[in-house]
Amino acid sequence: MRKFEIQQSAREVATQVRAVEDCIESALIELAELQSRLIRARAVAGVGIGTGHDALAQVASALQGLVAARGDMAGAHASLVEAKNQVPGLRTVGFGDGGECPPQKAQLRAVG
């Protein structure tokens, strides 16, 4: 029973890690699109390049922050892969197809 609970907890963590990674990726896409739209909107309006620059700089800062968050999540993911080898009941358990990460939108299940 305890082994099942450990594996279930690990599955929940793995699923949540992937969900967070996917959310960050989606936010990065949206921010990049917003940057592009801000630049196009300024050009269409025919106003000076300084108009809206502060907003563009703040969006760029938000993008940079998410890039850093993406790197931090990659590091956390790698740390969790290492940590599983120290948890009884997970050492011989794999999730997914044995690759480094499960594919996006994969149904995770314990095997072993």
Residue pairs with C-beta under 8 A, 6 or more apart in sequence:
2 89
3 89
6 87
6 88
6 89
6 90
7 89
7 90
7 93
7 110
8 110
10 84
10 87
10 90
10 93
10 95
10 110
11 95
11 108
11 109
11 110
13 80
14 80
14 95
14 102
14 108
15 108
17 73
17 76
17 77
17 80
18 101
18 102
18 104
18 106
20 73
21 70
21 73
21 74
21 77
22 104
24 66
24 69
24 70
24 73
25 70
27 66
28 63
28 66
28 67
28 70
31 59
31 62
31 63
31 66
32 63
34 59
35 56
35 59
35 60
35 63
38 52
38 55
38 56
38 59
39 56
41 52
42 49
42 51
42 52
45 51
77 101
81 100
84 90
84 91
84 93
85 91
92 112
93 110
93 111
93 112
94 111
94 112
95 102
95 108
95 109
95 110
95 111
96 102
96 103
96 106
96 108
97 103
102 108
